[in-house]
Amino acid sequence: MPLHLNTPLLNSRPLSQLTGSQVWLKMDALQPSGSFKIRGVGLACQRYYQQGARRFISSSGGNAGLAVAYAGRTLGIPVTVIVPESTPIRARELLRLEQAEVIVHGVSWQEANQYAQSLLSATDAFIHPFDDPLLWQGHATLVDEVVAAGVRPDAVVLSVGGGGLLSGVITGLQRNGLPDVPVIAVETAGAASFHAAIRAGHAVEIDRINTVATSLGAKKVCDQAVKLAGEHPVISEVVTDEEALRACRLFIDDHRVLTEPACGASLACLYQQKAVMQPYRNPLVVVCGGATLSLEQLLNA
């Protein structure tokens, strides 16, 4: 059995009225780990367990780390998560709630990741946050579920961090006979590594991350995301932190669900009625979730 849920697919009355389109929401904020990450992470953990892994190691203090911790607890496998000093106390508490061992090391994800790699033994599996074909295969199930529900969107709106979700959704569109459905890939201005890659024609590392949408904070997207963007219609869109935060607050009022600013970036395209959305009458928005943000943090941001 998969470790992820077939999440609700909702027709959003508030956003449909606002935009004049039929807006569909794939509610992956309701996954047991709080985000879409469990789709790919769950598949990877199951596969590596079948291949003999007896401990999972992650270097993410965010949604990917939580998904690994949830998968490990569900499978009965110990999990060690290496997080940098910048990881919020709330995120560490959530990881421990899932019975993961949390080790704080370094000031950046890069340093935490290097340390995580040094801990790997022959019976350990490292679960990457976004750059693994198993992750993309798992994330593609999101599109499988939408099509099985009888909805064929004319565009998919999603947020881009490292490019794992983008890679998975394009994979899902292609395997469901939807190769012409464009993906609108959204980032905040302070984390626009995919936008930089599209402009350069290849993955490039941006100088720094400066955004409240910390889950989008990959300085460089995976090569697969750039490759697929050359094979599939993808539109890169950038929003401000303020637009992402406002979208999160409006979404709480409209749908009673708390999401983090990384997810709010996608929602902002609808709430701000961005020009990029005007051609589409039946868009699907991936409500990707985010478990490490509290309501108090959102209201005070």
C-alpha positions as CSV (number, residue, x, y, z in Angstrom):
1,M,0.0,0.0,0.0
2,P,1.2,3.5,-0.7
3,L,2.0,5.7,2.3
4,H,0.3,8.7,0.8
5,L,-3.5,9.5,0.6
6,N,-5.6,10.1,-2.5
7,T,-6.3,13.7,-1.4
8,P,-9.6,15.6,-2.1
9,L,-10.0,17.3,-5.4
10,L,-12.1,20.4,-4.8
11,N,-13.8,22.8,-7.1
12,S,-13.1,26.1,-5.4
13,R,-16.2,28.3,-5.5
14,P,-14.4,31.4,-4.1
15,L,-11.5,31.2,-6.6
16,S,-13.8,30.3,-9.5
17,Q,-16.0,33.3,-8.8
18,L,-13.0,35.6,-8.5
19,T,-11.3,34.5,-11.7
20,G,-14.3,33.5,-13.9
21,S,-12.8,30.0,-14.4
22,Q,-13.5,26.6,-12.9
23,V,-10.6,26.4,-10.4
24,W,-9.7,22.9,-9.1
25,L,-7.6,22.4,-6.0
26,K,-5.6,19.2,-5.3
27,M,-5.5,19.3,-1.5
28,D,-2.1,17.8,-0.7
29,A,-1.9,20.0,2.4
30,L,-4.0,17.2,3.9
31,Q,-1.4,14.5,3.4
32,P,-0.4,12.8,6.7
33,S,3.0,14.5,6.8
34,G,1.4,17.8,5.8
35,S,2.6,18.1,2.2
36,F,2.8,16.4,-1.2
37,K,6.3,15.2,-0.3
38,I,5.1,11.9,1.1
39,R,4.1,10.8,-2.4
40,G,7.6,10.5,-3.7
41,V,9.3,10.1,-0.3
42,G,7.0,7.3,0.6
43,L,7.7,5.4,-2.6
44,A,11.4,5.9,-2.2
45,C,11.4,4.7,1.4
46,Q,9.4,1.6,0.5
47,R,11.6,0.8,-2.4
48,Y,14.9,1.3,-0.4
49,Y,13.5,-0.7,2.5
50,Q,12.7,-3.6,0.1
51,Q,16.3,-3.3,-1.1
52,G,17.6,-3.8,2.4
53,A,17.8,-0.3,3.9
54,R,17.4,-0.4,7.7
55,R,17.8,3.4,8.4
56,F,16.7,6.4,6.5
57,I,18.8,9.6,6.6
58,S,17.5,13.0,5.5
59,S,19.1,16.5,5.5
60,S,15.8,18.4,5.4
61,G,14.3,20.1,8.4
62,G,11.2,20.9,6.3
63,N,8.5,19.1,4.5
64,A,10.8,16.4,3.0
65,G,12.3,15.6,6.4
66,L,8.8,15.3,7.9
67,A,7.8,13.0,5.1
68,V,10.9,10.8,5.7
69,A,10.2,10.7,9.4
70,Y,6.5,9.8,8.8
71,A,7.5,7.1,6.3
72,G,10.1,5.6,8.7
73,R,7.7,5.5,11.6
74,T,5.0,3.9,9.5
75,L,7.5,1.3,8.2
76,G,9.1,0.7,11.6
77,I,12.5,2.0,10.3
78,P,14.6,4.5,12.3
79,V,15.1,7.9,10.8
80,T,17.9,10.4,11.4
81,V,17.4,13.9,10.2
82,I,20.3,16.4,10.0
83,V,19.1,20.0,10.1
84,P,21.1,23.3,10.1
85,E,21.0,25.7,13.0
86,S,18.5,27.9,11.1
87,T,15.8,25.2,11.3
88,P,12.9,26.5,13.5
89,I,12.2,24.9,16.9
90,R,8.7,24.0,15.7
91,A,10.1,21.9,12.8
92,R,12.5,20.1,15.1
93,E,9.6,19.3,17.5
94,L,7.5,18.0,14.6
95,L,10.3,15.7,13.5
96,R,10.7,14.3,17.0
97,L,6.9,13.8,17.2
98,E,7.4,11.4,14.3
99,Q,10.1,9.7,16.4
100,A,13.0,10.8,14.2
101,E,16.4,11.5,15.7
102,V,17.3,15.1,15.0
103,I,20.9,16.3,14.8
104,V,21.7,20.0,14.4
105,H,24.8,20.6,12.3
106,G,26.1,23.6,10.4
107,V,24.6,27.0,9.5
108,S,23.3,26.0,6.1
109,W,21.5,23.1,4.4
110,Q,24.7,22.4,2.4
111,E,26.7,21.8,5.6
112,A,23.9,19.7,7.1
113,N,23.7,17.7,3.9
114,Q,27.5,17.1,3.8
115,Y,27.4,15.8,7.4
116,A,24.4,13.6,6.6
117,Q,26.4,12.0,3.7
118,S,29.2,11.2,6.1
119,L,26.9,9.2,8.3
120,L,25.8,6.8,5.6
121,S,26.6,3.1,6.1
122,A,25.9,0.1,3.9
123,T,22.4,-0.4,5.4
124,D,21.4,3.3,5.3
125,A,19.4,5.0,2.6
126,F,19.7,8.7,1.9
127,I,16.4,10.3,0.9
128,H,17.0,13.3,-1.2
129,P,14.5,16.2,-0.9
130,F,13.8,16.5,-4.6
131,D,16.4,14.9,-6.9
132,D,15.6,11.2,-7.3
133,P,13.6,9.5,-10.0
134,L,11.6,7.6,-7.4
135,L,10.4,10.9,-6.0
136,W,9.2,12.1,-9.4
137,Q,7.5,8.8,-10.0
138,G,5.7,9.1,-6.7
139,H,4.7,12.7,-7.2
140,A,3.2,11.8,-10.6
141,T,0.4,10.0,-8.7
142,L,-1.1,13.4,-8.0
143,V,-2.0,13.7,-11.7
144,D,-3.1,10.1,-11.9
145,E,-5.7,10.8,-9.2
146,V,-7.0,14.0,-10.9
147,V,-7.5,12.2,-14.2
148,A,-9.1,9.2,-12.5
149,A,-11.6,11.7,-10.9
150,G,-12.6,12.7,-14.4
151,V,-11.0,16.2,-14.4
152,R,-8.8,17.1,-17.3
153,P,-7.3,20.6,-16.5
154,D,-6.1,23.0,-19.2
155,A,-3.2,24.2,-17.0
156,V,-1.5,23.1,-13.7
157,V,-0.3,25.7,-11.3
158,L,2.4,24.6,-8.8
159,S,5.2,26.0,-6.7
160,V,8.9,25.2,-7.5
161,G,11.6,24.7,-5.0
162,G,14.1,22.1,-6.1
163,G,12.0,21.0,-8.9
164,G,10.8,17.6,-7.6
165,L,7.1,18.4,-7.8
166,L,7.5,20.0,-11.2
167,S,9.3,16.9,-12.5
168,G,6.6,14.6,-11.0
169,V,3.7,16.5,-12.4
170,I,5.1,16.7,-15.9
171,T,5.7,13.0,-15.7
172,G,2.1,12.5,-14.6
173,L,0.7,14.6,-17.4
174,Q,2.7,12.8,-20.0
175,R,1.8,9.3,-18.8
176,N,-1.9,10.3,-18.7
177,G,-2.0,11.6,-22.3
178,L,-1.9,15.3,-21.4
179,P,1.4,16.3,-23.0
180,D,0.0,19.7,-24.1
181,V,-1.3,20.9,-20.7
182,P,1.0,23.7,-19.6
183,V,2.5,23.9,-16.1
184,I,2.7,27.3,-14.5
185,A,5.8,27.1,-12.3
186,V,5.7,29.7,-9.5
187,E,8.4,31.0,-7.2
188,T,8.9,34.0,-5.0
189,A,11.4,36.6,-6.1
190,G,13.9,35.7,-3.4
191,A,14.1,32.0,-4.4
192,A,13.7,32.1,-8.2
193,S,16.3,29.5,-9.1
194,F,14.0,27.8,-11.7
195,H,13.4,31.2,-13.3
196,A,17.1,31.7,-13.5
197,A,17.6,28.2,-15.0
198,I,15.0,28.9,-17.7
199,R,16.7,32.1,-18.6
200,A,20.1,30.5,-18.8
201,G,18.9,27.3,-20.5
202,H,20.5,25.1,-17.8
203,A,20.4,24.8,-14.0
204,V,22.3,27.6,-12.3
205,E,23.0,28.4,-8.7
206,I,21.6,31.7,-7.5
207,D,23.6,33.8,-5.1
208,R,21.3,33.6,-2.1
209,I,17.9,32.8,-0.8
210,N,15.9,35.8,0.6
211,T,12.3,34.9,1.0
212,V,9.7,34.0,3.7
213,A,8.9,31.0,1.5
214,T,11.8,29.0,2.9
215,S,10.5,25.7,1.5
216,L,11.3,27.1,-2.0
217,G,14.9,27.8,-0.8
218,A,16.9,25.6,-3.2
219,K,19.7,27.6,-4.7
220,K,19.8,25.3,-7.7
221,V,17.0,23.2,-9.2
222,C,17.5,19.6,-10.3
223,D,18.6,19.0,-13.9
224,Q,15.5,16.9,-14.5
225,A,13.2,19.9,-14.0
226,V,15.1,21.9,-16.6
227,K,15.2,19.0,-19.0
228,L,11.5,18.4,-18.8
229,A,10.8,22.1,-19.2
230,G,12.5,21.8,-22.6
231,E,10.2,18.9,-23.5
232,H,6.9,20.2,-22.1
233,P,5.1,23.6,-22.0
234,V,6.2,25.3,-18.8
235,I,5.7,28.9,-17.9
236,S,7.9,30.4,-15.2
237,E,6.1,32.9,-12.9
238,V,7.5,34.9,-10.0
239,V,5.5,36.5,-7.2
240,T,6.4,38.6,-4.2
241,D,6.6,37.5,-0.6
242,E,3.7,39.8,0.2
243,E,1.5,38.3,-2.5
244,A,2.3,34.7,-1.3
245,L,1.5,35.7,2.3
246,R,-1.7,37.4,1.4
247,A,-2.8,34.3,-0.6
248,C,-2.2,32.1,2.4
249,R,-4.4,34.3,4.6
250,L,-7.2,34.5,2.0
251,F,-7.0,30.7,1.6
252,I,-7.6,30.2,5.3
253,D,-10.8,32.3,5.1
254,D,-12.0,30.6,1.9
255,H,-11.1,27.0,2.6
256,R,-10.2,26.7,6.3
257,V,-6.8,25.2,5.6
258,L,-3.4,26.6,6.7
259,T,-0.7,26.5,4.1
260,E,2.8,27.9,4.1
261,P,4.1,30.8,1.9
262,A,5.7,28.3,-0.5
263,C,2.2,27.1,-1.3
264,G,0.9,30.6,-1.2
265,A,3.1,31.5,-4.2
266,S,0.9,29.3,-6.4
267,L,-2.3,30.5,-4.9
268,A,-1.2,34.1,-5.4
269,C,-1.5,33.6,-9.2
270,L,-5.2,33.1,-8.7
271,Y,-5.8,35.6,-5.9
272,Q,-3.9,38.3,-7.6
273,Q,-5.5,37.4,-11.0
274,K,-2.1,37.3,-12.7
275,A,-2.1,37.8,-16.4
276,V,-0.5,34.3,-16.9
277,M,-3.9,32.8,-15.8
278,Q,-6.1,34.6,-18.2
279,P,-6.1,32.0,-21.1
280,Y,-7.2,29.2,-18.9
281,R,-10.8,28.2,-18.0
282,N,-10.2,24.9,-16.1
283,P,-6.9,25.3,-14.1
284,L,-5.7,22.9,-11.4
285,V,-3.8,24.3,-8.5
286,V,-1.6,22.0,-6.4
287,V,-2.2,23.0,-2.8
288,C,1.2,21.5,-1.8
289,G,0.8,22.2,1.9
290,G,3.6,22.8,4.4
291,A,3.6,21.6,8.0
292,T,6.3,23.7,9.7
293,L,4.4,27.1,9.7
294,S,2.0,28.0,12.6
295,L,-0.9,30.3,12.3
296,E,0.8,32.7,14.7
297,Q,3.8,32.9,12.4
298,L,1.7,33.5,9.4
299,L,-0.3,36.3,11.0
300,N,2.9,38.0,12.2
301,A,4.8,37.6,9.0
